[in-house]
């Protein structure tokens, strides 16, 4: 037990000054930050929920140590039981609030089809059968007024400065206000948060008011604490004079404080699944009144193994609730989840709304480039040049730049070098940093005080940060889904963004799907990337695919330094692509270049 001397002597049922909980039985207890348990089977375990690390020893004879990124932590609470709703008296609910605007009602089928074509919207399961006969999915709207929102929402939209609905919003709002289950497949930065939040607020104010001790009406589940906080802020922004209250629940925060806030009368809970289950098990709340559920970033939650936790939570929600799922991809596990839970529309088929295509929803507003690099130092020098060209090397810049690296160590190294060697004003963000530090970085970045942040994947999904014009993948993501989400940090709300990805021979597996993505949105594919894709398909040898790239125009190579196996001397680094980032708005934007 020498490993735990720093935590004090083990005392069953006692709480240390660090806010930790100790247990001497097989019963799981909620912990402030760390927990010690010694079950009856003589297997002891120590969990650090802040760092995401676990130590186990069976019978005290052996031990093993494993560490994981704590961007999202998995909770070890026992499974909450699925409720038998036939034995529970339920409060009546109302779900259909949609009143078709006369202008919308007057649109012909041809006009509706053209509107969906212009916005690249595809609607599936488009027919329903009800007592009144066959009805189509509601027609898309074009203005906030056509959505028939109450005045307090319209005034708030105007006050915040929203101009026009986005593509996902013009079709989701009529469907969601009709009370239907839906699945939204859309690119990041499409405005999906507002797409589901506003109908949720309309839904909540129409229900019977909550009584003390009753749980929320609306629940939003998402994969990361940062996204949880962001969504909660959106809910608060639009609640206005409605009196709707919201709370954010996520790992890393104080359990008792979050539990106390959850016990208050909250109409909306925005939560990471693990911590939410923990607080439900501890009796801080219940889901008996929940009638509006959103799964945001559903594909990422499944990637993070939250599937079982999602099922546990949904098992506590009444079966006739309204369910909305949003995802950037439509993979098999997402489809399975949708088929299992998007079923409660009472005679109305669930609706799938796809914006931007049926496979991978990549943002068309982002001009994307790939820069081939031979090693770490090549990438670092290219990064320095790119950040300077973007003019994001000092705080308070007009635009912002996000740089993604694979590991916490790489993030720390890049930040240290950029600050000490190149005198840039940058900050780092990853799960190894304290929660207060991470929230500070997000706050400073959102409010324009920070211009450049180096981060692991914890900033790669879901975050809506204004004025991010540049995204740099210092380390290429391992999957095309992660690439889509990272690149989606820019080009949001109709703005043009620019993304650059550094690729080395180890990243060749990304080349083929990346070529398909670029071709699908009509962007130029560099010959070098085509060669890498051919290598990935087995039609090129490594030396052929990674030999010297020669531009037929005679211009210096934009692909950096590569030497074939027979080359006897190393060629100088040439990275013209990074040089061609412009910031002067008067300059013409070259095709597929940062500007």
N, C-alpha and C positions, 0 to 999 in steps of 0.2 A: 504493500500500500504506500510505498515511499513516494510514488508519483503524485500523491494527493496531499502531501504535507502542507503545501502552500495554501490549500483550501481549508485548513483547519481539521480538527478531529471529527470523525464521523459520529453524528448523534441522530438517531432515528427521529424523524418528525421535526427536527430543528431547522431553523432558517439562518443562514450565515449573513454577515453584514453585506455581502455582495449581492444579496437578493436571490440566493440559490436555495433549492429545496432538497432535502435529504429524506430518503425513505428506506425503511428496513423491511418492507414487505413486498409482495409481488404486485401490489396495486400501484398503477401509474399515477403520478402526481404532477400537476402543472408546476413549472419551474420559472423563476425569474429570468435566469440566464443559463444556468447549468443545473444538471440534476444527477443525483447518485441514487442508484437502486440496487438492492441485493435480493433478487427473487428467491423464492423457496427452493428452486432447483439449483442453488449455489452458483448461478451464473451472475456475475456482477458486470455492470456497465456504467460508463460515465459519458454523458453527452454534453457537448458545448454547443448550444443552439446558436450562439453568436458567430462562432467560427465555422460551424458545420462539421466539426470533427467528432469522432466516436472512438471510444476505447472499450474493449471487451476482454474479459478473462473468465474462462470456465474453470470453476473449482480452484482458482488462484494459481494454477500450474502453468499457464501460458497466456500470452497476450498478443494482440495485434493492433496496429494503429492505421487508420485510414483517414484521409482528409479530403474534403470536397469543397468546391466553390459554394459559398453561402448566398448566392444571388437569390435563391429561393430555397428554404429549408423544408424538409419533410418532417412532419410531426409524427411522433410515435404513440399517439393516444389510441386507446382501444376503439374499435369500430362502434359508432353510434348506430342504434338499431333502427331499421326501417319501420315507419309508423303504419298502423292499421287505420286508415282514414275512415272506415265505416264506423269506428267506435268513437270518433271525435266530432263534436258539434262545430261546424264551420260557419264563419261569417259569410253571408252572400257577397258575391263580387260582381263587378261590372267591367267589361273589357272593351266593348265597341263604342268608340267616341267619334268615329270619323263621319264628318258631314261633307259630302262632296261639294266643292265650290262650283257655282254655275258656269264659270269659265272652263273649269276642268271637265264638267259634265258635257259641255258643248264640243269637246274635241272629238274629231272623227277617228276611226281606227287607223287611217292612214297617217294622221297627225301624231297619234300616239306612237306608232311604229317608227316614224321619222325621229321623234324626240328621243326614243330609246336608242336608235341607231347613232344619232349625233353624240350621245353621251356614252356609247359603248356599253349599254345595259342589256343584259339578257335575263328574262324571267322564265323560270321553270315551274311546273305544277300550277299552271295558270288558270285552271278552271275549278270551281267549287260547286257543290250541290247542297242546296239548303231548302227550307220549306217554301221559299219563293221561286224555286227553280234554279237554273244555271246562272251563275254570276262570274264575271271575270275578275282577275286581280285588279285592284284599284288603278286607275290611270295615274301616271306620274304628274307631279305638280311642277311649276316653274318658279314660283315665288313663295315667300314665307306666308303671305296672306292666303294663298290658295291651299295651304296645309290646314287651315281652320284652327290654328292654335289660339288659345285664349289671349286676351290683350296683354296680360302681365308677361307672357313669354315673348310676344311680338315686340313690346317696348324694350325688353331686355336685349333681344337680338339687335335692335336698332342702337341701343346704348353702347353695347360692346363693339359695334362696328361691322357686323356681318352684312355683306352686300347681297350675295345670291347663294341659294342652296347648291351643294356639291352634287355630283352624279349619284352617289350612294344615297344621299338624303332625299332627292326628289322622288325616289321610288320606295325607300324604306319607310318614310313617314306615313304615307297613306296606308300601307300594309300594317305597320305596327299599331297605328291608331285604330285600325279595324279589329284589333285584338288577336291577330293571327300569329302563330309561330312562324319564325323565319330564320333562314340561314343566309348570311351576307358574306360573299367572297369578294374582297376588294383590296386594292393596293394600299399600302401604308400611306398615311397622310391624306386619306380620302375624306376625312370628316366623319368617320363612323361613330366616334364617341358621342358627338352631338346628335347623330342619327338615332341612337337608342336612348339617350338621356332625356330628350324633350318629350317623346311619347311616354316615357316612364313617369315623368312629373305629372303629366295630364292624367295618367292612370291612377297615381297615388292620391291626388286631391279629390278624385271621384269616389274613393272607397270610404268606408266607415272609419272615423277617426280612431287612432290607436289608444288603447287604455294602458295604464301603468302595468308593466310586466309583460306586455305583448311585444313580440319581436317586430322586425321591419316588414314593410310591404314590398320593397324592391331590394334585390340582391344582385350585385355585379361581382363576378369572380374573374380574376386575372392572375398572371403568373408571377409578377414581380412587385416588390414593395414600392418602387418608384412609380410604376404605372398605377398602382393603387392610389397613391397620393395624388397623382395627376388627375385621375378620373374623379376622385372626391372633390377636387378643386373645381372641375367643370360642373358637377352637380350643384355645388354651393354658388357658383357664379350665376346659374340660371334659376335658382330657387326663389330669389327675389322676395316678394311680399307674400309668397304662397305659404310660408311657415314651415316648409319641408326642412327636416334636419337630416344630416348625413354624417356618417362616421367611417373612417378608414381603419382597417384591421390588417396587420401585416407582421411577419416575423422580424425580430430584432428590436422591437419596442418593448416597453415594460408591460408584462402580462396583466398585472393587477390594474394598472392605469387604463389599459385598453378594455379590460373587462368592465371597469366602472363606467367608461364611456358607452360601452355596448349596452349596459343596463338602462341607460337613459332612453327616453322615447325617441328613437331614431327611425325615420321613415325609410331611409336608404342605408344599406351596408355595402361598402366596397371592400372586398377582402381577397387576400391570398388564401387558398384552400386550407393549408396546413394550420396556420394560426387560428383560422375561423373554427375549424373542427375542435381545436384545443379549448377554445372559449365556450363552444357549445357543450362540450363534455363537462366543463366545470360549472355549467348551469347559469352562465351569465345571460343567456338569451335562448330563444327558440324560434322556429321558422313556421309556426302555425298560421301566421297571417300573410306569409309571402305569396304573392300572386303575380309577380313580374320578375323574371330571372334572365340575366344576361351572362353569357360566357364570352369574354373578350379574349382575343389571342388564343382561341381554342386549340389551334395546332401546336402552339408553344407550350401550353399547359400539358398537353399529351406528351410532347417531347420531354418535358421535365417530370414525367411519371406521376402527374396529378390525376390520372384517369380514375383510379380507385377512390381518391378523396372527393372528386367531383360527384361520383355516384353516391357516396355516403351523404353528401350534402343534399343532393337532389332527392334522395330517399326521405328527407325530412320535409319536403315541400309538397303541398297538396297537388293532386294529379291534374286539376283543371287550370293550373297556373299558365301564364303566357311565357313562352321560352324564345329567346333570341340568341343566336350564335353568330359570332363573327370570326373570320379567319382569313389569312392571306393566301392559304393553300387549301386544296380540296383532296387531301390524301385519304387513304382507306380508313385510318383510325378516326379521322374527323367525320367521315361519312357514317361510320358505325355509330358514333356518339349521336349524330344528328337523327339517325333513324330511330334510335332508342328513346330520345327525349323530346324531339320536336313533333309531338303527336297530340297536343291538347287543344286544338282549335275548334272542337265541338262542331263537327260537320263541315269545317273548312280545312282544306288541305294546307299543310305547311308550304311556304313559298320560299324558293331559292332565288336570290338576286345576285347575279354576278356582274361586276363592273370591271372591264378591262380584259376579258378573256376567260377561258374555262380551265386553264391549268395554273400557271404561276402568275399572280397579279403583280407585275412589275410596273413601277411608275414610269410613264412615258415622258414625263416632264424633266427627267434627269438625263443629261448627256454623260455617257459612261465611257471611260477609257481603261485600258489595261497597260501596265508598264512592266516589262520583263526585267527582273533583277537577278544577279547571280548569287548574292549573299546578303547578310544582314547589313553590312556597312554600305553597300550599294543602296539598299532601301533607306537607310538613315539619311544619307546625303540627298537622295531624291526627295525625302520628306521635308528636310530643311528648305530646299529650294522651292518646293510646292507651297509650303506655309507662307514663306516670304512673298511669293508671287500672289497669293490670295489676300495679302495684307491683313492676315489674322494673327500676326505674331505679337501684337500688342493689344491689351485690353481696351474695350470701348470701340472696337472696329465696327464698321457699318454692317459687315456680314460675320457669320460664325463658321467655324470649321470643327468637325468631329473626326478624330483619328482612332481607328480600331486596331487593337493588337490582341494576340491570342492568349497571352498569359499575364498575370499580375506582375511578374518579374519584368517582363518586357515593357509594360506600362511604366513601371517605376524607373527603369533604365532610360527610356525615351524622355520622360519628364525631367529627370536629373540632367541629362545631356543638353536638352533644349534650353533649360534654365541656366545652367552653369557655363556651357561652352558657347552657346549661340545667343544667350541673353534674351530669350523669348519669354513672354508672359503666358505660360500655359499651366494647366492643372491636370491631375490624374484622377481617375475614378475606377474603382473595382471593388469586389465584394470583400477584399481583405481590409478595407478602410473602415473606420468607425461610421456608424449610421449618421451621426451628426455631421461628419465631414462630407459624406455623400450628399446629404440633403443640402448642405451649404453650396457644394459645387453646382447642383441642379438649380438652386435658387439664383446664384450669380449668373449662370449660363442663361437661364430663362429671362432674367431682367437686363441682359445686355452688358453686365459688368465683365464677364469672361467672354473671350472671343474664340479660344481654342482649348479643347479638352481631349486628352488622350484616355481611352477607356477600353475595357474588355467588353464582352458581349452584353454586359448589363445595361448598356445604353443603346443596344442594337435593335430593340423592338419597342413599339408602342408609344414612345415618348414624343410628345408634340411640342417641339421647341422652335419658336419663330426665328426667322432670318438665318437658318442654317443653309448656307449656300454651297458649302463644300463638304464632301465626305471622302476620307482617304482610308482605304483598307491597307494598313501597313503590313499586316498578315492577312492573306486571303482567307475568307471564311471556308469552313470545311464542307458546307452544303450550299446548294443554290438557294434554298429557303432562307438561310441566314444571310446570304448575299442580298436577297431581295429586301429583307427587313433593314439591313444596314444602309443600303442605298436609299431606302425610303425615308431616312431621316431628313433628306433634302428634297426639293421639288414638291413641297407640300402646298396645299390650298391653291393650286394652279400656278405657283411660281416655278421658274426654271432653276434647276440645281445641277451640280456637277459632281461626278464621282470618279475617283481614280483608285485602281486596285493594283498593288504590287504583287507580282507572281513570280515564283521561283520554280525550279523543276519539281519540287515536292508538291506543288499545287496543280499539277497537270490534270487531276481528276475533275477540277472545276471547269476546265476549258470547254469541253463539249456542251454541257448545259448552258454555259454562259454565251457561247456562240448562238445557240438556239434562242436564248432570251433576246439578245441584241437584234437578231434577224427578225424576230416576231414583232418588234416595235419599230422596225425600219431604221435602225442605227447602223453606222459603219462598223464593220468587223476588220480589225487590223490583220494583215497577212500573218504576222507572227502568232496571233491568237488562233487563227485557222490551223497553222502548223501544229500548235499544241493540242488542239482538238483532234487532229488526225493522229497524233501520237497516242492520245488517250484511247482512240478506237483501234489502235494496233496497226495502223497503216504506215506509220513513220517510225524510224528508229530514234533513239534518244539523241544521238549526234545530229541527225538530220533535222529534228525538230528544234534543237537548241544550238544550232550553228549560228554564224553571223548573219544577221538580218540586213539586207541591203535594200535601201529605198531606191526604186528605179528613177525617181526624180533627181537623184544626186544629192539630196539634202542629207544632213547628218541623221543617223539613226535615232528614232524616238524610243528604241527598245533597250537602250543601255548596252552593257558589255556582255558579250558571249563569245566564247572561243571553241572551235571544234577540237576534237581530241588530238588532231595532228598539229594544231597551232603551237608554235614554240615561244611566243611572247604574248603577254597580256596587253589587250588594247585599252586605251583610256576610257573612262566612263563618259558616255554621252547620253544625256537624258533631256532631249529637246522637248519632250512632251510637257514636263514640269515647267520649262521656260515659257511655254505658250499660254500660261494662265494670265488673263488680263483682268483688271479691275476697273478700267476707265469705261463708264457706260457709253461714252461717245464712240468707242471703237466698235467696229463691226464684229460680231461673234463668229469666229471660224467654226465650221462644222465639227462637232465632236471634240471641242476643246474647252477647257475651263475659261470662263470670262467673268 
